[in-house]
């Protein structure tokens, strides 16, 4: 019942290709038998809901209201997805996170900086959002997809993809085998440590589908014979477009999400007219688009910008999405920093990774990771703003989601604080779950120093939500 939307998606996929009436009868039956997720997302209640509080069910269920809408045409089904992601809605207020996910370990939990979200929920969120975007055509859903993939999924996986974390925490100063986390399926603390066996086995069977689901849905078709750039990153797409069904390839050359520019190159054996819809991120204040170096007018954030023209081989579209650091406030008025689609976390020097158990003749390990320096910083705000400097590397590493090689650094002033009992890395009893940041603004007691933030997805241990002081 909770996951009937996946079945419905397959039935509708087949109906579109065969037109067999019995498939729509089956689709109607699935609508009646599946969780009424649109009611749950709106009120937290509803009839016929099996395990709706489960974090994976919630994210897997997100695709269901839009799919219902294709069958019923009802407005309540069309609005179901929006109710779920509404920042004023009950789910977001209860357990929304800076990385765009909901906290759940495994039931929906709260807005704590030290609660996790499950890897399966991350993978299923990417797929659910992609299906919702195809149906609803809402460009803001593309922002959700990128945030989930480039922050949560990247943070959950070890750089060599030989380890995963069952739970991802915004504030996690160490990965340690520790019983006292208070999470379901913690399994002796392994749920927050990189391992092929982290937590319950479901994520080991699901994590490898996350990136393919993301890449597979970066491009979509529009209803006018053209293409839609739904998400950005290095890729290419080949499709039949226009009334002539001409085969074209569009190559996307970019270092996004770390850098601001995306270049699309059209490759075609013949000139062909088709509309190209380009998603403009909602977070970008001054987006710009050029076609063959000629500026395009009317580009607005949070929209799909359509360019309908006759395309020829070698045409180039250049998109510029300036990325200014921005801040948001969370539990205990803690502050978090974003730039573009990326969340940023403290760069913490790590001790040598400790293998607690090895598998397959040492090819895979369960690791503990401990900090080799203080992490309990409070940021310094002056005149209501944080002075954040951005440094972008001239080169792009092979694996940008690795903290020591992060291609973008944010630098700002902070000081070490123990105020409010916020633990330090020297406390032996401190587990991977840090205490919550003390209520801000805190009292400044030490010397100001410069700290470095790197992309959240690059970190293995991290502090993402900081207390702050007003100078």
TAGI-V348717 format. One record per run of one state. SS is the DSSP state (h for helix, s for strand, l for the rest). FROM is the first residue (numbers start at 0). TO is the last residue. If there is no record, write none. Layout:
<<SS/FROM/TO> <SS/FROM/TO>>
//
This chain:
<<l/0/2> <h/3/17> <l/18/19> <h/20/32> <l/33/35> <h/36/42> <l/43/52> <s/53/53> <h/54/71> <l/72/73> <h/74/77> <l/78/78> <h/79/84> <l/85/88> <h/89/94> <s/95/95> <l/96/100> <s/101/101> <l/102/102> <s/103/103> <l/104/105> <s/106/107> <l/108/114> <s/115/117> <h/118/135> <l/136/138> <h/139/155> <s/156/156> <l/157/162> <s/163/163> <l/164/165> <s/166/168> <l/169/170> <s/171/171> <l/172/173> <s/174/174> <l/175/188> <h/189/191> <l/192/193> <s/194/194> <l/195/199> <h/200/204> <l/205/205> <h/206/215> <l/216/217> <s/218/220> <l/221/225> <s/226/228> <l/229/233> <s/234/240> <l/241/244> <s/245/253> <l/254/259> <s/260/267> <l/268/270> <s/271/279> <l/280/286> <s/287/290> <l/291/292> <s/293/294> <l/295/301> <s/302/310> <l/311/314> <s/315/319> <l/320/324> <s/325/328> <l/329/329> <h/330/332> <l/333/333> <s/334/338> <l/339/340> <s/341/345> <l/346/348> <s/349/349> <l/350/352> <s/353/358> <l/359/362> <s/363/368> <l/369/369> <s/370/370> <l/371/375> <s/376/381> <l/382/383> <s/384/384> <l/385/387> <s/388/391> <l/392/401> <h/402/404> <l/405/406> <s/407/415> <l/416/417> <h/418/420> <l/421/447> <s/448/454> <h/455/457> <l/458/460> <s/461/461> <l/462/464> <s/465/469> <l/470/470>>
//
